[in-house]
Amino acid sequence: MKMVMWCTPSIGWTKVNTDGSVNSNSAACGGLFRDYLANFRGGYAQKISNLSVLHAEIMALIIAMELAHSKNWYHIWLESDSMNALRAFEDINVVPWNLRNRWSNCLHLGPTLKWSHIFREGNACADKLASLGHACPQLRWWSSIPSTLRDEFLHDKLGLPQYRTT
């Protein structure tokens, strides 16, 4: 068994956990922004075109970067449970062709970026927002924690572990 924990960013950084979700008839993405004290800075979700899981995961990262830029948050730590999506930071060929222009634009918006992988067990808040996205035809922004997310959010904020069976 492996212990998985969500970790806070450094002072001055905003951490955003992202996730994509695909079911039989739709795709969606979501994520949430937190500060160095694990305080909620905002969350988002959106239904997107019926695409692959990789499309949904990369769209979650794109929307996170665009939102961070619009909020003037310039030190952004992106965290995802998709290793394939994170590879896009190293190789643009990973990005589906129809998202490459938007992806490239995001990388030039100006923030200092870092990225990391977290196992799904440590990404429960983003997973829940991505699932909520299936019911959000437009980008939905939350400035306070959605009630359906409170338990997972508190679990992370308290620094409690999740466990992954290997």
C-alpha positions in Angstrom: 0.0 0.0 0.0 1.2 3.5 -0.9 0.3 6.6 1.1 -0.8 9.5 -1.2 -1.1 13.1 0.1 -2.0 16.4 -1.4 0.8 18.9 -0.6 0.5 22.7 -0.3 2.5 25.0 -2.6 5.2 27.4 -1.4 4.3 30.9 -0.3 3.5 33.1 -3.3 2.4 30.1 -5.4 -1.0 28.9 -6.4 -1.5 25.2 -6.9 -4.2 24.0 -9.2 -5.3 20.3 -9.4 -6.9 19.4 -12.7 -8.8 16.4 -14.0 -10.6 15.3 -17.1 -13.7 13.0 -17.2 -15.1 11.0 -20.1 -18.3 8.9 -19.9 -20.3 7.2 -22.6 -21.8 10.4 -24.1 -19.7 13.4 -22.9 -16.4 14.8 -21.8 -15.7 17.3 -19.1 -12.9 18.8 -17.1 -12.4 20.6 -13.9 -10.0 21.9 -11.3 -9.4 23.9 -8.2 -6.9 26.5 -7.1 -5.5 26.6 -3.6 -2.9 28.8 -1.8 0.0 27.9 0.4 -2.3 27.5 3.4 -4.6 25.1 1.4 -7.3 27.8 1.2 -9.7 27.6 -1.7 -9.0 30.3 -4.3 -11.6 29.0 -6.8 -12.7 26.1 -8.8 -14.0 25.4 -12.3 -15.8 22.8 -14.4 -17.0 22.6 -17.9 -18.5 20.1 -20.3 -16.4 19.9 -23.5 -16.9 18.3 -26.8 -17.2 14.5 -26.8 -13.4 13.8 -26.9 -10.8 11.4 -25.6 -9.6 11.3 -22.1 -6.3 12.9 -23.2 -8.3 15.8 -24.7 -10.2 16.3 -21.5 -7.1 16.2 -19.4 -5.2 18.7 -21.6 -8.3 21.0 -21.7 -8.3 20.9 -17.9 -4.7 22.2 -17.9 -5.4 24.8 -20.6 -8.4 26.2 -18.8 -6.4 26.3 -15.6 -3.6 28.3 -17.2 -6.1 30.7 -18.9 -8.0 31.3 -15.6 -4.8 31.8 -13.6 -3.7 34.4 -16.1 -7.1 36.2 -16.0 -6.8 36.3 -12.1 -3.3 37.6 -12.3 -1.8 34.6 -10.5 1.7 34.3 -11.9 3.3 31.5 -10.0 1.3 28.4 -10.9 1.9 24.8 -9.9 -0.3 22.5 -12.1 -0.9 19.0 -10.8 -2.7 16.2 -12.6 -3.2 12.5 -12.3 -2.5 12.1 -16.1 1.1 11.5 -16.9 0.2 11.6 -20.6 -1.2 15.1 -20.3 1.8 16.3 -18.2 4.1 15.0 -21.0 2.7 17.9 -23.1 5.0 20.3 -21.2 8.0 18.5 -22.6 6.7 17.5 -26.1 4.0 19.5 -27.9 3.4 16.5 -30.2 1.5 14.9 -27.2 -1.1 17.7 -27.5 -3.9 16.8 -29.9 -3.5 18.9 -33.1 -6.7 20.8 -32.6 -5.5 22.1 -29.2 -1.9 22.9 -30.0 -2.4 26.6 -30.8 -4.3 27.2 -27.6 -1.8 25.1 -25.6 1.1 27.1 -27.1 -0.6 30.4 -26.3 -1.1 29.3 -22.7 2.6 28.6 -22.3 3.4 32.2 -23.4 0.9 33.9 -21.1 3.7 34.9 -18.7 3.2 32.9 -15.5 6.0 30.9 -13.9 4.8 27.3 -14.2 5.7 24.0 -12.6 3.9 20.8 -12.9 3.7 17.4 -11.2 1.9 14.1 -11.2 -0.3 13.0 -8.3 -2.0 9.6 -8.1 -5.8 9.6 -8.6 -6.3 9.0 -4.9 -4.7 12.4 -4.1 -6.7 14.2 -6.8 -10.2 13.6 -5.4 -11.2 17.3 -5.4 -10.4 17.8 -9.1 -12.0 14.5 -9.9 -15.2 15.5 -8.3 -15.2 18.9 -10.2 -14.5 17.2 -13.5 -17.5 14.9 -12.9 -19.6 18.0 -12.1 -18.5 19.4 -15.4 -20.8 17.0 -17.3 -23.7 19.2 -16.2 -22.0 22.5 -17.0 -22.4 23.4 -20.7 -20.6 26.7 -20.1 -17.5 27.3 -18.0 -18.6 27.3 -14.4 -16.5 29.2 -11.8 -16.9 28.8 -8.0 -15.4 31.4 -5.7 -16.4 29.4 -2.7 -16.2 25.6 -2.1 -19.1 23.7 -3.7 -20.9 21.8 -1.0 -20.4 18.5 -2.8 -16.6 19.1 -2.5 -16.4 20.0 1.2 -15.4 16.5 2.6 -12.6 15.9 0.1 -11.4 19.5 0.4 -11.2 19.3 4.2 -9.4 15.9 4.0 -6.7 17.6 1.9 -6.5 20.8 4.0 -6.0 18.7 7.1 -3.1 16.9 5.4 -4.7 13.5 5.8 -3.5 10.7 3.5 -5.3 8.5 1.0 -4.0 5.0 0.3 -3.3 3.4 -3.0 -3.0 -0.3 -3.4 -0.1 -1.3 -5.6 
